[in-house]
Amino acid sequence: MTIVFLLLFLVSIFVFSKIDKSALAFLDVKSKFWVVEESKFKVLVRNSLKNILLKETFKVK
């Protein structure tokens, strides 16, 4: 579930309680199936190119 709150001055807050595996899938051209590989992902939330507000990593099993 993703909840988005829009505040004044175009500031957005995103709260991710669950990211579905399908959001991380890619199309394997050879098999013609969507694939999700076990991996570690890094999420960066920024309000500008230089200003990182949040860094988080998660694993797909």
C-alpha positions as CSV (number, residue, x, y, z in Angstrom):
1,M,0.0,0.0,0.0
2,T,1.3,3.4,-0.9
3,I,0.1,6.6,0.8
4,V,0.9,10.0,-0.7
5,F,0.4,13.2,1.1
6,L,0.8,16.5,-0.8
7,L,1.8,19.4,1.3
8,L,2.3,23.1,0.4
9,F,5.2,24.2,-1.8
10,L,5.1,20.9,-3.8
11,V,6.6,18.8,-1.0
12,S,5.5,15.1,-1.1
13,I,5.8,12.5,1.6
14,F,5.7,8.8,0.4
15,V,5.1,6.0,2.9
16,F,5.7,2.5,1.6
17,S,4.4,-0.2,3.8
18,K,4.8,-2.9,1.1
19,I,6.4,-3.0,-2.3
20,D,5.1,-5.8,-4.5
21,K,7.7,-7.9,-6.3
22,S,6.1,-7.1,-9.6
23,A,7.2,-3.5,-9.2
24,L,10.8,-4.8,-9.4
25,A,10.4,-7.2,-12.3
26,F,12.0,-7.0,-15.7
27,L,11.2,-8.8,-18.9
28,D,13.5,-11.7,-19.7
29,V,13.7,-11.6,-23.5
30,K,14.8,-15.2,-23.9
31,S,12.0,-16.8,-21.8
32,K,9.5,-14.0,-22.4
33,F,8.5,-14.0,-18.7
34,W,8.7,-11.3,-16.1
35,V,11.5,-12.1,-13.7
36,V,12.4,-10.8,-10.2
37,E,15.9,-11.7,-9.1
38,E,17.1,-12.0,-5.6
39,S,19.0,-8.8,-5.0
40,K,19.6,-5.9,-2.7
41,F,18.0,-2.5,-3.7
42,K,18.8,1.0,-2.5
43,V,16.1,3.6,-2.2
44,L,17.1,7.3,-2.2
45,V,14.5,10.0,-1.4
46,R,15.7,13.5,-2.6
47,N,14.2,16.9,-2.8
48,S,17.1,18.0,-5.1
49,L,20.0,16.4,-6.8
50,K,22.4,17.2,-3.9
51,N,20.0,16.8,-0.9
52,I,19.3,13.2,0.0
53,L,16.5,13.1,2.7
54,L,16.4,9.3,3.2
55,K,18.6,6.3,2.3
56,E,17.3,2.8,2.8
57,T,18.2,-0.6,1.4
58,F,16.0,-3.8,1.2
59,K,16.4,-7.3,-0.1
60,V,14.2,-9.3,-2.4
61,K,14.2,-13.0,-1.5
